[in-house]
Amino acid sequence: MRLDKFVCKSTELAKSEAIQRINAGKVSVNDAITTDEATQVHGNNSVLLGGARLKARDFRYILMHKSADTICSNIDEAYPSLFHHLDVGRVSELHIAGRLDADTTGLVLITDDGRWSFNITAPTNQCSKVYRVGLAHELTSEIAEDVALKFEKGVQLQGEQQLTLPATLQVVTPKEVLLTLTEGKFHQVKRMFAAVGNRAVSLHREQIGDICLDVEVGQWRYLTNDEVQSFSLPL
């Protein structure tokens, strides 16, 4: 963790205030004055501010059911931020581990632990995400079989040099499917169905890894320790 972030997580200082104190030589790491706010520190380092040892607050891990017409951002833009539904302090320190579009609903994971969220979002870790997709055009059994095979092999998205990673298609009804991905390219689900001549008209994320959505729209809860640890191990 960067030193300025560590100071912020250990005090009530804003980032600019933390950097000011670091640059002024008020912070030491392992008994050595450190004036570079980008210095990396770890949990076993001794970090002092004004002679007092700092201890970072525990990381937070949150599950939320995102509603439509909200955005995965800390600030309002064209749509309001989903963080309006989150009743916790220091929201500015939190980020989304795998964002959803404004019109997409469902499971989002929220944290202030960057290393943990990397385990979820990095394609090399192959963390699965399950989406329930409503389609504009019906899939006959023959078409569904063809689409499933294409998704399993990978499809070419416009503007991308490489094929998508293997994905699994499960038909629920002729116009509703479950799609399981292990990556998260820009508008990927919508672009994948466009690539096979269909169109996603609704999109809802039901599951990430082993965690399933289990709260009502706009509601949230903290993850259990077992749920947190399921992403802390190699995926």
C-alpha positions in Angstrom: 0.0 0.0 0.0 1.2 3.5 -0.8 2.4 5.5 2.3 -0.1 8.3 1.8 -3.0 5.8 1.6 -1.7 4.0 4.7 -1.7 7.3 6.6 -5.2 8.1 5.4 -6.4 4.6 6.5 -4.8 5.1 9.9 -6.0 8.6 10.6 -8.8 11.0 9.8 -6.5 13.0 7.4 -7.5 13.7 3.9 -5.1 12.6 1.2 -3.8 16.1 0.6 -3.1 16.5 4.4 -1.4 13.1 4.5 0.9 14.0 1.6 1.7 17.4 3.3 2.8 15.7 6.5 4.9 13.1 4.6 6.6 15.7 2.5 7.3 17.7 5.6 9.2 14.8 7.2 6.6 14.1 9.8 6.3 10.4 8.9 8.9 7.6 9.5 8.9 4.0 8.2 10.9 1.5 10.2 12.6 4.4 12.0 13.7 6.2 8.8 12.1 9.5 7.9 10.3 9.0 4.5 9.2 12.0 2.4 8.0 10.2 -0.7 4.2 9.6 -0.5 4.4 6.8 -3.0 6.6 4.6 -0.8 5.2 1.1 -0.5 4.5 0.0 3.1 3.2 -3.4 4.4 1.4 -4.5 7.5 4.6 -5.5 9.4 6.2 -2.1 8.8 6.5 0.4 11.7 4.9 3.7 10.5 5.0 6.7 12.9 3.3 10.0 12.5 4.6 12.6 15.0 6.1 9.8 17.1 2.8 7.8 17.3 2.6 4.5 15.6 -0.1 4.2 13.0 -2.4 1.1 12.5 -4.5 1.0 9.4 -8.3 0.4 9.8 -9.5 -3.0 8.7 -10.4 -3.4 5.0 -14.1 -3.5 4.2 -15.8 -6.0 1.9 -19.4 -5.3 0.8 -22.0 -7.0 -1.4 -24.7 -4.8 -3.0 -27.7 -5.3 -5.3 -27.2 -2.6 -7.9 -30.4 -1.0 -9.2 -30.9 0.2 -12.7 -30.0 3.8 -13.7 -27.2 4.0 -11.1 -23.5 4.1 -11.9 -20.5 2.3 -10.3 -18.8 5.6 -9.4 -18.0 7.5 -6.2 -19.6 10.6 -7.7 -22.9 11.4 -9.5 -22.6 11.8 -13.3 -25.4 11.4 -15.8 -26.9 8.9 -13.3 -26.6 8.9 -9.5 -23.9 6.9 -7.8 -24.9 3.6 -6.3 -23.0 4.7 -3.2 -26.1 6.7 -2.2 -27.5 3.3 -1.0 -24.5 2.6 1.1 -24.6 3.8 4.7 -20.9 3.7 5.7 -18.2 6.2 6.4 -15.3 7.3 4.2 -17.1 6.2 1.0 -14.4 7.9 -1.1 -11.9 5.2 -0.1 -14.2 2.5 -1.6 -14.2 1.2 -5.2 -16.1 -1.4 -7.2 -14.5 -4.8 -8.0 -15.9 -5.1 -11.5 -18.2 -2.3 -12.6 -21.6 -2.7 -14.2 -23.2 -0.4 -16.8 -25.9 2.1 -15.7 -28.7 0.0 -17.1 -27.3 -3.3 -15.8 -28.6 -4.6 -12.4 -27.3 -7.1 -9.9 -24.3 -8.1 -7.9 -21.5 -5.7 -7.2 -18.6 -6.2 -4.8 -17.3 -3.1 -3.0 -14.0 -2.8 -1.1 -11.1 -0.6 -0.2 -8.6 -3.4 -0.6 -7.0 -3.1 -4.0 -5.1 -6.3 -3.9 -8.3 -8.3 -3.1 -10.3 -6.7 -6.0 -7.4 -7.5 -8.4 -8.0 -11.2 -7.7 -11.6 -10.7 -8.9 -11.0 -8.5 -12.0 -7.8 -9.9 -13.5 -8.6 -12.2 -16.4 -5.6 -14.3 -15.6 -7.3 -15.3 -12.3 -10.3 -16.6 -14.2 -12.9 -15.5 -11.6 -16.3 -16.5 -13.1 -19.2 -14.0 -13.3 -22.7 -15.2 -14.1 -25.1 -12.9 -16.0 -28.8 -13.4 -16.7 -29.4 -12.0 -20.2 -32.7 -11.1 -21.8 -32.5 -11.3 -25.6 -34.3 -9.5 -28.4 -34.5 -12.6 -30.6 -35.4 -16.1 -29.6 -32.9 -18.9 -29.6 -34.1 -22.1 -31.2 -32.4 -25.2 -30.0 -30.3 -25.3 -33.2 -29.3 -21.6 -32.9 -28.6 -21.9 -29.1 -26.2 -24.9 -29.8 -24.4 -22.8 -32.4 -24.1 -19.8 -30.2 -22.9 -21.8 -27.2 -20.2 -23.4 -29.3 -19.0 -20.0 -30.6 -18.9 -18.6 -27.1 -17.0 -21.7 -25.9 -14.4 -21.2 -28.6 -14.3 -17.4 -28.2 -15.7 -14.7 -30.5 -14.1 -11.7 -32.2 -15.4 -8.4 -30.8 -15.2 -5.3 -32.9 -12.0 -3.3 -32.1 -10.4 -6.3 -30.2 -7.4 -8.1 -31.5 -7.9 -11.3 -29.5 -10.9 -13.6 -29.2 -12.9 -13.5 -26.0 -12.0 -16.2 -23.4 -14.2 -19.3 -23.3 -17.7 -18.6 -22.0 -20.5 -20.9 -21.1 -24.1 -20.4 -22.3 -27.1 -22.0 -20.5 -30.6 -21.5 -22.0 -33.4 -20.7 -19.5 -36.1 -19.8 -22.1 -35.8 -19.0 -25.8 -35.3 -15.3 -24.9 -33.4 -15.6 -21.6 -30.0 -17.2 -21.0 -27.3 -17.4 -18.3 -23.8 -16.5 -19.6 -20.7 -17.2 -17.5 -17.6 -15.2 -18.2 -14.1 -15.1 -16.7 -13.2 -11.6 -18.1 -14.8 -8.2 -18.2 -14.2 -6.3 -21.4 -16.1 -3.0 -22.1 -19.8 -3.9 -22.7 -18.6 -7.5 -23.2 -21.9 -9.3 -22.9 -23.8 -6.9 -25.2 -21.0 -7.1 -27.7 -20.8 -10.9 -27.6 -24.5 -11.2 -28.5 -24.2 -8.5 -31.2 -21.3 -10.6 -32.7 -23.7 -13.6 -33.1 -26.6 -11.5 -34.6 -28.6 -11.0 -31.4 -29.1 -8.2 -28.9 -29.1 -8.1 -25.1 -32.1 -6.1 -24.0 -31.6 -6.7 -20.2 -28.6 -7.7 -18.2 -28.4 -8.8 -14.6 -25.3 -10.2 -12.7 -26.3 -13.0 -10.4 -23.0 -14.4 -9.2 -19.2 -13.7 -8.8 -17.0 -16.6 -8.0 -19.0 -18.6 -5.3 -20.9 -15.6 -4.1 -24.6 -15.4 -5.2 -26.8 -12.3 -4.9 -29.0 -12.7 -1.9 -30.2 -9.2 -1.0 -33.1 -7.0 -2.4 -32.5 -4.2 -4.9 -30.6 -1.3 -3.4 -29.7 -3.4 -0.3 -26.2 -4.4 0.9 -24.4 -6.4 3.5 -20.8 -7.1 4.6 -19.2 -10.3 3.2 -18.5 -13.1 5.6 -14.9 -14.0 6.3 -15.2 -17.2 4.2 -16.5 -15.2 1.3 -13.7 -12.7 1.5 -11.1 -15.5 1.7 -12.6 -17.2 -1.4 -11.1 -14.4 -3.4 -7.9 -14.1 -1.4 -6.7 -17.5 -2.6 -5.5 -18.4 -6.1 -8.5 -18.7 -8.3 
